[in-house]
Amino acid sequence: MKKGLKWFFMFTAIFSLLLMSACSNNESSSGEGSSSGGSGSGGETEDGKTEITFWHAMSGAGQETLDSIVADFNSSQDKYSVKAEFQGSYEELLTKLRSVGGTKDAPAITQVFEVGTKYMIDSGFIEPMQTFIDKDNYDVSQLEENILNYYTVDDKLYSMPFNSSTPVMIYNKDAFKEAGLDPEKAPETFNEVKAAAEKLTKKGERYGFSMLTYGWFFEQLVATQGGLYVNEENGRAGDATKSVFNGEEGLRVFNFLDEMNKAGTFGNYGTNWDDIRAAFQTGKVAMYMDSSAGVSAAINNSPFDVGVAFIPYPDEVERQGVAIGGASLWMSKGIAEKQQEAGWEFMKYLASPEAQAKWHIGTGYFAINPAAYEEDIVKQEWEKYPQFKVTVDQLQQTKPSVATQGALISVFPESRQQVVTALENLYQGTAPQEALDQAAEGTDRAIEIANKTKK
């Protein structure tokens, strides 16, 4: 077998395994719910409605709220019927889509996590949202700009944002009081976090700060400095050929974590979301990074007052904001026009203030339509959970740029795993720059192989 083909098959195998095993955003399904094998893009119901299939990865409260919204849409009109089908985790769903994409067996609408964006654009499976926006003269200005930015490439919106989240810093207000810190004023910069963590740490009982060993948080701490992840303007001016996250911005992040780890003020809870959340809720860590979608659970499950703050940034730079995480909805290409029409009508319904208000309070995800925050059910929820407003403020105060848009590379799952390995090595004593460089080299190899395969 020729060397080139060996590389191709090796990459394909590795990438498929990573899609199945990489730690996805916490919004990715935990495996609850009943999975369906799918039934194609849809057809027609007995009463003559155009039926479409919608594949998603929502479980638990997300699935319950989504099913309720789908039922609302189906009963709101008499032309279309949406059949929502749970397909497992984000990785499992995307693997299933790869086997049917571009055929009549593909679902009309598919939910794909944000790091699958580049893959979906290049796949040939989808019809860009911009096609329907232009045809319908749909006003996208009603939607949240800093969410649209991630899914917009070359001034074209490729998918409809749906479940969107960003990272936040969550902290124990009672521990702050005990340590003589102001519980209403969370630390903002890296140095302030390190100083607070030192005061909050109680040897053998509580760590001051923790962060999940997960590439998404590293990406965010780089982006909030205005730093890029890959070249070619974060992969938005053309196909990226090299990672740049091992520059000064990435090094500041690794030094920040390394210094606290060596000082004994950093708690390492590995790659499991449940473990780090349990550590916080039981008082074993005073500050940690989480998804904005995890705020309500942190509040409800902690026997102390919980604060929510913006993610920290290095003292020598200005805060730029955050990039969007979560997932968006993609329209299949090659299905019947009436099924695409049904899919578009459903997506517009999902983006309405009423539907987004229900989604926001049911799940904790952002409303992609800010008008939802004016709905009475949201105002009532914010009275109960004023911390939600902090997550929205951080998003809306984000400065639009290629850094906060987020990077586009088709091998993002593999790159994130490289960063996970680098963080693990860092905590075991590897020098920050060396650990970062190793992750960058691994990412560069994956990018090179992917670009050659694409050509």
C-alpha positions in Angstrom: 0.0 0.0 0.0 1.4 3.4 -0.9 2.5 5.7 2.0 -0.2 8.3 1.1 -3.0 5.8 1.4 -1.6 4.5 4.7 -1.8 8.0 6.1 -5.3 8.5 4.7 -6.7 5.4 6.3 -4.8 6.0 9.6 -6.3 9.5 9.8 -9.8 8.3 8.9 -9.7 5.7 11.7 -8.3 8.1 14.2 -10.8 10.8 13.4 -13.7 8.4 13.6 -12.6 7.2 17.0 -12.1 10.7 18.3 -15.5 11.7 17.1 -16.9 8.8 19.2 -14.8 9.4 22.3 -13.8 13.0 22.5 -15.2 15.0 25.4 -17.8 17.2 23.8 -19.5 20.2 25.3 -21.5 19.5 28.4 -24.6 20.1 26.2 -23.7 16.8 24.4 -26.1 14.1 25.4 -25.4 12.0 28.5 -27.0 9.0 26.8 -30.4 9.4 28.3 -33.6 9.1 26.3 -34.4 6.6 23.6 -32.3 6.7 20.4 -33.9 6.2 17.0 -32.2 4.8 14.0 -33.8 7.5 11.8 -36.4 7.3 9.1 -35.1 9.4 6.3 -35.9 13.1 5.8 -39.6 12.5 6.2 -42.7 12.1 4.1 -46.4 12.8 4.5 -48.8 12.2 7.4 -52.2 10.5 7.1 -53.9 13.9 7.3 -51.7 15.3 4.4 -49.1 17.3 6.4 -45.5 17.4 5.2 -43.5 15.4 7.8 -39.8 15.9 8.4 -37.3 14.2 10.6 -35.1 16.2 13.0 -32.1 14.5 14.5 -30.8 15.9 17.8 -28.5 15.1 20.7 -30.6 16.6 23.6 -31.3 14.4 26.6 -32.8 15.1 30.0 -34.3 18.5 30.5 -33.1 19.5 27.0 -35.0 16.7 25.4 -38.1 17.4 27.4 -38.1 21.1 26.5 -37.4 20.4 22.9 -40.2 17.8 22.6 -42.6 20.4 24.1 -41.5 23.0 21.6 -41.9 20.6 18.7 -45.4 19.7 19.9 -46.2 23.4 20.1 -45.1 23.9 16.5 -47.0 20.9 15.2 -50.2 22.1 16.8 -49.7 25.7 15.7 -50.4 25.1 12.0 -51.8 22.4 9.8 -49.2 22.1 7.0 -46.2 20.6 8.6 -45.3 17.9 11.2 -41.8 17.6 12.8 -40.7 14.3 14.1 -37.8 14.8 16.6 -35.5 11.8 17.0 -32.8 11.5 19.7 -29.6 10.1 18.2 -27.2 9.9 21.2 -24.3 12.2 21.8 -23.1 14.8 19.4 -20.3 12.5 18.3 -22.6 9.6 17.8 -25.1 11.7 15.8 -22.4 13.0 13.5 -21.1 9.5 12.9 -24.6 8.4 11.9 -25.0 11.4 9.6 -21.8 10.7 7.8 -23.2 7.4 6.8 -26.4 8.8 5.2 -25.6 12.5 4.5 -26.4 13.5 0.9 -28.9 10.6 0.5 -32.7 10.3 0.8 -32.1 8.6 4.2 -30.7 11.8 5.7 -32.9 13.7 8.2 -34.2 17.1 7.0 -32.6 18.8 9.9 -29.6 17.8 12.0 -28.2 19.3 15.2 -24.4 19.5 15.0 -22.0 20.7 17.7 -20.0 23.9 17.0 -16.7 22.2 16.3 -18.4 20.2 13.5 -19.1 23.4 11.6 -16.1 23.2 9.2 -16.8 19.6 8.5 -20.4 20.3 7.7 -19.6 23.2 5.4 -17.1 21.0 3.5 -19.3 17.9 3.5 -21.6 18.7 0.6 -24.5 17.4 2.7 -26.2 20.7 3.5 -28.0 23.7 2.0 -26.8 26.9 3.7 -29.3 28.8 5.8 -28.5 31.9 3.7 -30.4 30.3 0.8 -33.7 30.4 2.7 -32.9 33.7 4.4 -32.4 35.4 1.0 -35.4 33.7 -0.6 -37.7 34.7 2.3 -36.1 38.1 3.1 -35.8 36.9 6.6 -34.5 39.6 9.0 -31.5 38.0 10.8 -30.8 41.3 12.7 -33.4 40.2 15.2 -31.0 37.4 16.3 -28.1 37.7 18.7 -25.1 39.0 16.7 -22.4 37.3 18.7 -24.1 33.9 18.2 -24.6 34.4 14.5 -20.9 35.4 14.1 -19.7 31.8 14.8 -21.8 30.2 12.1 -21.3 32.9 9.5 -18.5 32.4 7.0 -17.8 34.8 4.1 -20.9 36.7 5.0 -23.0 33.6 4.6 -25.0 32.0 7.5 -24.6 28.2 7.1 -26.7 26.9 10.0 -29.3 28.2 12.3 -28.0 28.7 15.9 -30.0 26.7 18.4 -28.5 25.6 21.8 -25.8 28.2 22.4 -23.7 28.6 25.5 -20.4 30.2 26.7 -18.1 29.5 29.6 -18.5 31.3 32.9 -16.7 31.3 36.3 -18.9 30.0 39.1 -17.9 30.6 42.7 -18.9 29.8 46.3 -20.1 33.1 48.0 -20.0 31.6 51.4 -16.4 30.5 51.0 -15.6 34.0 49.8 -17.0 35.5 53.0 -15.1 33.0 55.1 -11.9 33.9 53.4 -12.5 37.6 53.8 -13.2 38.2 50.1 -16.1 40.3 48.8 -18.8 37.8 47.7 -20.3 40.3 45.3 -17.0 41.0 43.5 -15.5 38.0 41.8 -11.8 38.2 40.7 -11.5 39.3 37.0 -7.9 38.8 36.0 -5.5 35.9 36.2 -3.6 37.5 39.0 -6.7 38.3 40.9 -7.9 34.6 40.6 -4.5 33.4 41.8 -4.6 35.7 44.8 -8.2 34.7 45.7 -7.4 31.0 45.2 -4.6 31.3 47.7 -7.0 32.7 50.3 -9.7 30.2 49.5 -7.5 27.1 49.7 -7.7 25.0 52.8 -5.1 22.3 52.7 -6.7 18.9 52.6 -10.2 20.4 52.4 -10.7 22.8 49.6 -9.0 24.1 46.5 -9.3 27.7 45.4 -9.8 27.1 41.7 -10.4 24.4 39.2 -10.9 24.0 35.5 -12.1 20.9 33.6 -9.3 19.3 31.6 -11.1 20.2 28.4 -9.9 22.0 25.3 -13.0 24.3 25.0 -12.0 26.2 28.2 -8.5 26.7 26.9 -9.8 28.0 23.6 -12.0 30.5 25.4 -9.1 31.8 27.6 -7.1 32.3 24.4 -10.0 34.0 22.6 -10.7 36.4 25.4 -7.2 37.8 24.9 -7.9 38.3 21.2 -5.7 35.4 20.5 -6.2 33.0 17.5 -6.2 29.2 17.5 -5.1 28.6 14.0 -3.7 30.7 11.1 -5.7 32.1 8.1 -7.6 34.4 10.5 -8.7 31.5 12.6 -9.5 29.5 9.5 -12.0 32.0 8.3 -10.0 33.6 5.5 -9.2 30.2 4.1 -8.3 26.6 5.1 -6.0 26.8 8.2 -2.6 25.2 7.7 -1.1 25.7 11.1 -2.0 26.1 14.8 -1.0 29.3 16.6 -2.4 28.7 20.0 1.0 27.9 21.4 2.0 31.6 21.1 2.0 34.2 23.9 -1.8 34.0 24.6 -1.8 30.2 25.0 1.4 30.4 27.1 -0.3 32.9 29.5 -3.1 30.3 30.1 -0.7 27.4 30.7 1.5 29.5 33.0 -1.6 30.6 34.9 -2.7 27.0 35.5 0.8 25.8 36.1 1.5 28.4 38.9 -1.7 27.5 40.8 -1.1 23.8 40.4 2.4 24.1 41.8 1.1 26.3 44.6 -1.4 23.7 45.6 -4.4 26.0 45.0 -5.6 24.3 41.9 -7.8 21.2 42.0 -7.4 18.7 39.2 -10.6 16.8 38.6 -9.8 15.4 35.2 -12.1 15.3 32.2 -15.4 14.4 33.8 -18.0 17.2 34.1 -19.8 15.4 36.9 -16.6 15.1 39.0 -15.8 18.8 38.9 -19.4 19.9 39.5 -19.7 17.5 42.5 -16.4 18.9 43.9 -17.9 22.4 43.8 -21.3 21.5 45.2 -19.7 19.7 48.1 -17.4 22.6 48.9 -14.1 21.0 47.8 -13.4 23.7 45.3 -14.4 27.4 45.6 -14.2 28.7 42.0 -14.4 26.7 38.7 -15.1 27.2 35.0 -18.4 25.8 33.7 -20.8 26.2 30.8 -23.5 28.9 31.1 -25.9 26.1 30.6 -24.8 24.6 33.9 -25.6 27.7 36.0 -29.1 26.7 37.2 -27.9 23.2 38.3 -25.0 24.7 40.2 -27.4 27.0 42.1 -30.0 24.3 42.7 -27.5 21.6 43.9 -25.3 23.7 46.1 -26.0 24.2 49.8 -24.5 27.7 49.7 -24.9 30.9 47.8 -23.6 30.7 44.3 -22.1 33.5 42.3 -21.5 33.7 38.5 -18.9 35.8 36.8 -17.2 36.5 33.5 -14.2 34.2 32.7 -10.9 35.6 33.8 -8.3 37.2 31.5 -4.6 38.1 31.8 -3.8 41.4 33.5 -1.7 42.7 30.6 -4.5 42.6 28.0 -8.1 43.9 27.7 -11.0 41.4 27.9 -12.4 40.6 24.4 -15.2 38.3 25.4 -16.2 34.7 24.6 -16.8 32.5 21.6 -20.0 30.5 21.3 -20.3 26.8 22.2 -23.2 24.4 21.9 -24.7 23.4 18.6 -26.7 24.6 15.6 -29.2 23.2 13.1 -28.3 22.2 9.5 -30.7 21.7 6.5 -30.0 18.7 4.3 -29.3 19.2 0.7 -31.0 17.0 -2.0 -34.3 16.4 -0.1 -37.7 17.4 -1.5 -38.3 21.2 -1.7 -41.5 20.9 0.4 -39.4 19.2 3.1 -36.9 22.0 3.1 -39.8 24.4 3.2 -41.1 22.6 6.3 -37.7 22.6 7.9 -37.3 26.4 7.3 -40.7 27.1 8.8 -39.8 25.1 11.9 -36.4 26.8 12.2 -38.1 30.2 12.1 -40.6 29.1 14.8 -37.7 27.9 16.9 -36.1 31.4 16.6 -39.3 33.2 17.7 -39.2 35.0 21.1 -41.9 32.7 22.5 -40.1 29.5 21.6 -36.7 30.9 22.7 -38.1 32.0 26.0 -39.3 28.5 26.7 -36.0 27.0 25.6 -34.0 29.5 27.7 -35.8 28.8 31.0 -36.1 25.1 30.3 -32.5 24.5 29.6 -30.3 27.5 30.6 -29.1 28.0 27.1 -29.0 31.5 25.6 -32.0 32.8 23.7 -30.8 33.2 20.1 -33.5 35.9 19.8 -32.8 38.6 22.5 -36.5 39.6 22.4 -37.1 36.4 24.4 -35.6 38.1 27.5 -38.5 40.5 27.5 -41.0 37.6 27.8 -42.8 37.4 31.2 -41.7 33.8 31.8 -38.0 34.9 31.4 -38.4 37.9 33.6 -39.8 35.7 36.4 -37.0 33.2 36.0 -34.4 36.0 36.2 -35.9 37.2 39.4 -35.3 33.7 40.8 -31.9 33.3 39.1 -30.3 36.8 38.7 -27.1 35.0 37.9 -28.5 34.2 34.4 -28.1 37.9 33.5 -24.4 37.7 34.0 -24.1 35.0 31.3 -26.1 37.2 28.9 -24.1 40.3 29.7 -20.8 38.5 29.0 -22.1 37.4 25.6 -23.5 40.8 24.7 -20.4 42.6 25.8 -18.1 40.4 23.6 -16.2 42.4 21.0 -16.8 40.8 17.5 -13.6 39.6 15.9 -12.1 36.5 14.3 -10.8 35.6 17.7 -14.3 35.6 19.4 -15.9 34.1 16.3 -14.1 31.0 17.1 -11.8 28.9 14.9 -12.8 26.7 12.0 -10.9 23.5 11.4 -12.3 20.1 10.3 -10.1 18.2 12.9 -11.2 20.2 15.9 -12.1 17.0 18.0 -8.6 15.7 17.5 -7.0 19.1 18.3 -9.0 19.3 21.5 -7.7 15.9 22.5 -4.2 17.2 21.9 -4.9 20.1 24.3 -6.3 17.6 26.9 -3.1 15.6 26.7 -1.0 18.8 27.0 -2.9 19.9 30.1 -2.5 16.5 31.7 1.2 16.6 31.0 1.4 20.2 32.4 -0.1 19.0 35.7 2.4 16.2 35.8 5.3 18.6 35.5 6.0 19.2 31.8 7.1 22.8 31.1 4.2 25.0 29.9 5.8 25.8 26.5 6.8 22.3 25.9 3.4 20.9 26.6 1.8 23.5 24.4 4.2 22.9 21.5 3.5 19.2 21.6 -0.3 19.9 21.3 0.4 22.3 18.4 2.5 19.8 16.6 -0.2 17.1 16.9 -2.8 19.5 15.6 -0.6 20.6 12.7 -0.1 17.0 11.7 -3.9 16.4 11.7 -4.5 19.6 9.7 -2.0 18.6 7.1 -3.5 15.2 6.6 -7.0 16.6 6.5 -6.0 19.2 3.9 -4.3 16.6 1.7 -7.3 14.3 2.0 -9.6 17.1 1.0 -7.6 17.9 -2.1 
